[in-house]
Amino acid sequence: HSLSLPEMRVKQDAIPGMTIPVFFTPTMTSSVFLEAIKGTAREGMGYEISCAQLCGNTHLRMKGYLTVHEENGFESWLDEQAAELEEEADDWGDDDDW
């Protein structure tokens, strides 16, 4: 396999059994990027993340889209997610239940 973020010029082979750190810094958020690609064939698709190494019959399905937020927007989203998880939490594991 090979991690690819083509719009960010990032590509790193994955080697079985090895941890390979990858560092990159996006230069624009997803909303700015989406605005920049309006009118192109990629309009509305965002930052692509995919496998760049032909790896089998389902290689074509190994892609998705990466969302880049401003730091403060990300912190707000993270707080919302944490609150939602707290609401959905069940009582399993309480000592009284055992």
Secondary structure, DSSP 8 states (H G I E B T S, - for coil): -EEEEGGGTEEEE--TT---------SS-HHHHHHHTTTSTTTT--EEEEE-S--STTGGG-EEEE----HHHHHHHHHHHHHHHHHH---TT-GGG-
